[in-house]
Structures are given as C-alpha cells and as structure tokens.
Amino acid sequence: EWRVAELPGVEDVEVELVWDPPWSPELITEDGKRLLGLD
C-alpha cells in the first residue's frame, strides 16, 4: 500500500483483500498489465 502511495499521480490507495474468486493474472486490468510490463 505504501509503495503504491509513493507513485507520482497517486492520491489515494485502498487495499481490499478478497478470496473469491481466486486471483489470477487474467483479473489484471489492461492498464495494470501495461504498468507491470505484461502487455
């Protein structure tokens, strides 16, 4: 959470842990994939 909050342009961070559905890379948004270099 604090690492994301340090990024330029980030004004607010909220972390929500969910267990259902199980996480998989397919759940990453297109913007998230681009930011992570997964595109």
Summary of the structure (lengths in Angstrom):
residues: 39
radius of gyration: 11.9
end to end distance: 23.2
largest distance: 30.9
contacts: 42
relative contact order: 0.13
helix: 36%
strand: 0%
